[in-house]
Amino acid sequence: MRLDKYLKVARILKRRSVSKELADSQRVYVNGRIAKPSTEIKVGDEIQILFGNRELRVRVRAIEKQVNKSAAAELFEIIEERRIEQNEIA
């Protein structure tokens, strides 16, 4: 599944256009590498998202084409979520 679609289906981000925009601006990494919106996501991949002054790292647990809101949280596990200090922003 494409990265931008996965982030939307898993409800990590609200809209696919937002996930595409973040990836286009090189603020999304998959397994430590800058990712494009079309990057294929597999179970076990680690996704890092930098948005605003936050960093979110998740591991993909499952991939589904469609899930209800309550099941979306089971598609990934949060590895780390932290606030980025102003001096850390590149």
Summary of the structure (lengths in Angstrom):
residues: 90
radius of gyration: 12.3
end to end distance: 29.3
largest distance: 39.0
contacts: 246
relative contact order: 0.21
helix: 29%
strand: 31%
